Amino acid sequence: MLPSQSQIVIAGAGTVANSVAYHLIVKGWNDVLVLEQNRIGSGTSHFGSGTLGLFKPISHRNLISYSIKLYQQLQEMGYDIGLKQCGSIYLAQTKDRMIALKRRMAYNVPTGLHCEVLGREQLKRLYPYLHIEDIEGAVWVPEDAVANSSAICDALAKLAKIGGAKYIENCCIEEVHTENGAVKSVKTDHGVVSCEYFVNCAGMWARELGLRCSPPVRIPAYPAEHYYAIAFPFPHNTNTALPCIRDYDSYSYIREWQGGGLLIGWFEPESKPAFENGTVPTQNWKNHLTVDPLHWNPLWDKVVHRLPFLKNIKPNIYNCPDNFTPDGRWILGESPEVTNYFVAVGMNGNSLQGAGGIGKEVAECLINGESTQELLPFSVQRFLDLHSSKRYLQQRTKEIVSRNYAILYPHQCEYKYARKLRCSPLYSVLEERGAIFGVKMAYERPLYFNSTYTRGQKKPVMPPGSFYKPKFFDFMKEEFVACKEGVGIIDMSSFSKIKIKSSRLEVVKYLQQLCSNDANIPVGGIVHTGMQNEKGGYENDCILVRQTENSYFMVSPTSQQTRIYQWMSRHLPTDHSVGLHDVTSKYTVINLVGPKATGLLSELSNSDINLSPFTYKNVNVAYASDVMVMSFTNTGESGYCLYIPSEYALMRIERFIPFWAEELTPFVTPYEAGSGYSVKLEKEYFIGKFALQHQKEQGVSKRLVLFVVNELDINKDVWPWGGEPVYRNNEFVGTVTSAGYGFTSEKHICLGFISSPRSRYAQTNRNIVTTDFIMEPKARYEIDIAGTRFPVKPHIHPLRIPALSSKLNKKYTPTPVVAYESDVFR
């Protein structure tokens, strides 16, 4: 029977949820209610591989190490959980892989993990069934273990029950209720239970459950199809357990399985997102997936190559979904949207591995308000709303599974899928200068520029990764020299930007409370400060700009956009006298770096830009007005930081101004581009006069049109960036040439040429595009963005937007070298 209230409600009864419940009980919090939509352990915990690998970064390893110790205690208590410290062999088929393994050894050995490089004889002795002729090397980690995931799940649930936790099975959570921004109650199909805390450990169902809250809680985790096989019989008959095999270059792991068999699983190069409609079934979910021989056969062949005795064995192949996160790291902690709503999900194919340590640390956060281990890499606050988009997650899932076993070259392992979601208005300009982009918080940021690129060529891409001198070293050197000796332009738009205001001077008191430096600086001043926690640790490293007596502008690292906003929000005065406003997307940020930065800026502005260090002023720069020019850069070099209202970078699109090489080419006339007003046919002669005169009389066969995109969620949907097809009444009529977000209209704006569809030409034998044809009221226009069509409204004239008052009296055509983004705020 569902109680009317409980201090803590936990969603899900898998290994992670049961670990949280168990550790709360151990800490003395026994008013715990665990709600499970099916049976205890009926989710992916029941099908876990049971592998426990310690050969990982220290932040992961600490939690896994605790998990193994906890499972050892369970076994000593008499629970039959199949725990064996069998060790693991990590194989390398290439030199780069061996380097990667050695890099792991370099940071694991000094921190207490025993591991060693194996020679061929040692390898054969530890695992005599391996084919090793193509092996470059291997690493032995004797402390790795295996266990029975389902048995541990059940044992933790039993111990939690003994301590007082109440479990209710076959109970579906319908909604989480909030009041004043905090958890209030949980509505289920059994009734409503009031609670103070809620912990979402719902695994594959966690994301959907997060949406059933007001406000919605973002949980970017999505299931991928995950293949494993069980092969019988295995010829090993000794009492000594064989090590696990992790053959990264074949995407596989291998362990002994109960009953004399082998369990083989894969983290394949390109996985398939499960349940493409985005809804995970609550019943018989495993039966919804089919086994695709075309997908698993190549994977199985690699395993047979490694273990030749499997050639004559027919395995049982299973397709079991498992939950993965966009960056392959667990999602833990208190949500930024709702106070006392905690999350522990996204185990990335192995819930058992971290469950013990995760349960302990989540319990610590609930009880003491902080963890005992560093959980920042796993914080739920590292995401934005767009990361929870179904389309985003389905795209990212294709590659995130493989990254478990891929060689992740430092600074050279950018994602392929779900890109161009957040771009600076300068993106297309930088791309045309040969920029190679990386992504941070879904923001496209230039990593470096390929100076050999010539406009019109195939766009350059990141070269294959290397642990040695990168292939782009010379490009970076050029940029460095430019910043040291001339002027470099660096796009820093991705940094988090927050405005902090009050009606009087409450904001000063507020910031003085949060900052370890003195925030009460003069108006126009800039201060670099930290924001610390109770133990003196950093919560934020930022720049504060005092714009007026009662308002500040704060610049923080890109990845802090969600986290620091939430942290500062929870420290706001209760009388609402201070307000925070995230303005990250409202400013394009350019660093001018180098000894010639002042000269360049002087040529572009009529204002006096001789600023004292760490001060700023608002000036007009080129066609942009009210630009914040700050006398500091993030590189340590002399120069300026320009905060430009983004509307000016996008102005030409919103104002329907065609651009060379995008809209204006040798094959486009002024009348086609909508610039016929600038043609003076009354002149006696000019090149092209007669052709234009003829075209004006006869009409044009294509016409540049401005489209306003409707029904596109800028936070969750893929953006248009150019090249998208345009449809009129479901017929293709053109292509987007330029796209951008118009801050005045608060809509995406696209430019593109419209031609007459084939059906119209077939009926009328005319291909002339008229205003009436374009603006026909019954015509339905759409653009296709990454496979999804969005309705658009056509315009043949610029949108009505406020005029910009700025003048440029000087002409200057600099040739700066565009530099890579600084690491200062990464």
C-alpha positions, 0 to 999 in steps of 0.5 A, a space after each residue: 500500500 502506498 504511504 501518504 508521505 515519505 521523506 525520500 522517494 526513489 524512482 526505479 529499483 535497479 542496482 543504482 537505485 537500490 544502492 542509493 536506498 541502501 546507503 541512505 539506510 546505513 546513514 540513518 535515513 530510513 524513511 525511504 520509499 522505492 517505487 518500481 514500475 515492474 519488478 525489482 531488478 527487471 530493467 537493464 540491471 538484470 542483463 548487466 555484463 558484471 564486469 568491474 574495470 578499474 583501468 580508468 580516470 581517477 574520478 571514475 576509478 574511486 567510485 568503482 573501487 568503492 563498489 568492488 569493496 562493497 560487493 566484497 562485503 556482500 559476498 562476505 555476508 553470505 550473498 551469492 553474487 559471483 564476485 571474482 577478482 579475475 583481473 583484465 587484459 587490455 589488448 592493443 592491436 596498434 602502436 597508437 592503442 598501446 600508447 593510449 594504454 600506457 598513458 592510462 598506466 601513467 596516471 593509474 599506477 601512481 594513484 595506487 592501481 597495479 598494472 603492467 605491460 605484458 610480453 607475449 609469453 606472459 599473455 599466452 600464459 594468462 590466456 592460452 586461447 588467444 590469437 596474438 600474432 597481430 597484437 602490438 601489446 597488452 596491459 594486465 590489471 589484476 584487481 579488475 573483477 566480475 560479478 553477477 549484476 542481478 544478484 547484487 541488485 537483489 542483495 542491495 534491495 534486501 538489505 535496504 528493506 531490512 533497514 526500513 526502506 519500503 518497496 512498492 513494485 508495479 507502481 508507475 510514477 505519473 508526475 512529480 509535483 513541485 511547489 516554490 521550485 522544490 519537490 512536493 509530492 509524487 503522483 503514481 497510479 497507486 495515488 499521491 505520496 508527499 515527499 521532501 526529496 525525489 531521486 530519479 534512478 529510472 534508467 532508460 525511463 529517466 529522461 521521460 520521467 524528468 519531463 513529467 515534472 513542472 518545470 521539466 528536469 533535463 536528463 540527457 540519456 537515451 538507450 542504444 541497441 547493445 549487442 552481446 552473445 553467450 557461447 557454449 561450451 568453453 574448453 577451460 576446465 580449471 578452477 582458476 578464473 580466466 581474466 576478462 579480455 578487452 580487445 578495444 580495437 575489435 570493439 569487444 569485451 570477453 568474460 567467463 560466464 556461469 555454466 561453462 560459457 563465455 559472455 561477449 559484448 560490444 561497443 561497436 563503431 556506430 551503434 543504433 539508437 533504440 526505440 526511434 519514436 523516443 518512447 521506451 516501452 514499460 513492458 516487454 521492452 527487450 522484445 521490441 528489438 530485433 537482432 540484425 545479422 548485418 550489424 553483429 556478424 562483422 563484430 562476431 567475426 573479429 571475436 572468432 579471429 581473437 578466439 579461434 576455437 569459437 569458429 565452430 560454435 554458434 552463439 546466442 546473440 541478444 540485442 538488449 538496449 542500454 542507457 547512454 549519455 551525450 558525453 559518455 559520463 554518468 549523470 549525477 547530482 541535484 537538478 538545476 531546475 528543481 530543488 531536492 530533485 536528484 538524478 543518478 542515471 546514464 550508466 553507459 552500458 554497465 550499471 554495476 560498475 559504479 553503482 556502489 560508489 554512486 549510491 554512496 555519493 548521492 546519499 551523501 549529497 542528500 544528507 550533507 548537501 555535498 559529496 565526499 568525492 569529486 563529482 563535477 565531471 558527472 554533474 547533471 548541471 553540465 547540460 543545456 535544454 537542447 541536450 535533452 532533445 530526442 533528435 539530438 540524443 538519437 544522433 549522438 547515441 550513434 557514436 557515443 557507444 563506440 567512444 567507450 573503446 575508441 582512441 580519444 586523441 587529446 583535443 582531436 576527437 570531436 563529435 561527428 553527429 549532432 553538430 551546429 546546434 549553437 553557433 556564433 554569428 561569425 560561424 560562416 565567416 570563420 568557416 570561410 577562413 578555414 576554421 576547424 571547429 570543436 564543440 563545447 556545451 553544443 557551441 561550435 568553437 574554432 580550434 584552429 585555422 587551416 591557412 592553406 584553405 582557399 575559398 571555394 575549395 572543399 572545407 578542411 577537416 580535422 586530420 587524423 589524430 596523433 599522440 605526436 606532433 599534430 598535423 595542424 601545428 604549423 597553423 597554430 604557430 602562425 596564429 601564435 606569431 600573429 597574436 604576438 607580433 601583429 593582431 589576431 582575432 579570436 571568437 570567444 562567443 561561447 563563454 557564459 554571460 550573465 547580467 546581474 542587476 538590482 533596483 538599488 545597491 543590493 547587487 553589490 552586497 550580493 556579489 560581495 558575498 559570492 566573490 573572493 575578490 572585491 566586487 565593489 569596483 568603480 563603474 566601468 571597472 573590471 575585476 577577475 574573481 573567484 566564487 568559492 564554496 564553504 571549503 574555499 574551493 572554486 565554484 566559479 572563475 569569472 570576470 565581472 564588469 560593473 556597468 552601472 552602480 546597480 548592474 554587473 556583466 559576468 563572463 564565465 567558462 563555457 561549460 558553466 552556463 547552466 551550473 553557475 546560473 543555478 548556483 548563483 540563483 540559489 544564493 539570491 536574496 529571498 526578497 527578490 531584490 537581485 535578478 540574474 539574466 543569461 545573455 550568452 546568446 545575445 553577444 558576439 565576443 571578439 578578442 583583438 590580441 597583439 601589439 597592433 590591436 589598438 591600431 586596428 580598433 582605432 581604424 574601425 571606430 571614431 571613439 577614443 579607445 585608449 582605456 586604462 587596464 581592466 576598464 571598459 567603455 561602450 563605443 561604436 565599432 564599424 556598423 555596430 553601435 553600443 559595443 562593449 570594448 574591454 581592455 583585457 583579453 583571455 590570452 594574456 596578450 595586449 589587446 581588447 575584448 569586444 562584446 557586440 550585440 549579436 543583432 549586428 553580426 546577423 544584421 545583413 540577413 535580417 535586413 535582407 542584404 545579399 552577400 557575395 558568394 552566398 547570394 551574389 555570384 556571376 550567375 545572379 542578377 540584381 533583379 533576381 537578388 531583389 536589388 533592381 532598385 540599384 540598377 540605373 537603366 537610364 544610363 547611357 551604357 554599362 556592361 550588362 545593361 541590355 541583358 538587364 533591360 531584357 530581363 526587366 521586361 521579360 521577368 526573372 526565372 528565380 528570385 531571392 526570398 527571405 523566409 521566417 522560420 516558424 515552429 522551430 524551438 531554438 533550444 531543442 531543434 537543429 538550426 538551419 545553417 544554409 543548404 537546406 531545401 525549400 519546398 512550396 506545396 510539397 514541391 522543391 523550389 530552391 535552396 537556403 543560401 544563408 541562415 541566422 537567428 534574428 534577435 530583433 524578430 526572435 526567429 530564424 531568418 533564411 535567405 534563398 532563391 525560389 524558382 518555378 517548380 517543374 509542375 508549373 512549367 509543365 502546365 504553363 510552359 513558363 518559368 517566370 517567378 513573379 511576386 504573386 507566385 511567391 506571395 500566393 496566400 494558399 502557397 505552403 512553404 517549408 524548409 527541410 532541416 536535417 530530415 524535419 520540415 519546418 513551415 516558413 513564411 516568405 517575404 520579398 522585402 526586409 522585415 520591419 526592424 528598428 533602424 541602427 544609428 551608426 556611421 563609419 567615416 573611415 575605411 579600413 581593409 585589414 588582413 588579420 590572421 584569425 587565431 585559435 580560442 584560448 584555453 583560459 576559460 575552458 
